[in-house]
Amino acid sequence: MPKITMYLDFISPYAYLAFKEIERGLSKRVDFTYRPILFAGLLNHYGQLGPAEIPHRREWTFLQALWQGKEAGIPIQLPQSHPFNPLALLRLAIAETTSGNPSQETCNEIFEFVWNRGVDVTDENEFLALKNAITLERDLNDPTVKEQLKTNTEEAIANQVYGVPSFHYNNKIFWGNDSLKMLEAYIDGDPWIDKNWSKPEAVAVGIKRKA
């Protein structure tokens, strides 16, 4: 069975949509490791803003996510505020196990909390209810939990991850929920992907904008 690492942050609607697509299909024939990372850590590393931090793109991001959910038959509701600080949710996922790799069930519980309940994800009582629904092997404030999140994010950057969701398979990164069909084709042995994978590297940079 193929083994794939999914780098995710619960702050991303596209990570939610990808997870739901995987849950009802690809996870039945692929062994997924779900690896929580801090999306903001990627943004800081590459010197970028997140989609929800850019005026007008923010609104489009939410609208597109709602549309994609409708088209795919995936229930989705927008949280009451966004962006928000996802650290507690990421640490909650990591604290479920001593390995730091949360189960599919726990990832689903947290994704649903953010993207299918329309709640205030920053509300302490809402978070406490979520926490009580998950059996944890470590405390959220355990230093090893915090360190694991940092390590996960550094690992993602080392593997050339620049956004979420990203899928690491056979030393290749597939980015975005819309990359799932391409990933599945690669798993199924489509020769086109290996044949064309390096072609973008041959395109010269014509101009660089001043910072």
Secondary structure, DSSP 8 states (H G I E B T S, - for coil): --EEEEEE-TT-HHHHHHHHHHHTTGGGTSEEEEEE--HHHHHHHHT---GGGSTTHHHHHHHHHHHHHHHHT------SSSS---HHHHHHHHHTSSSS---HHHHHHHHHHHHSS---TT-HHHHHHHHHTS--SS-TT-HHHHHHHHHHHHHHHHTT--SSSEEEETTEEEESGGGHHHHHHHHTT-HHHHHHTTGGGGS--------
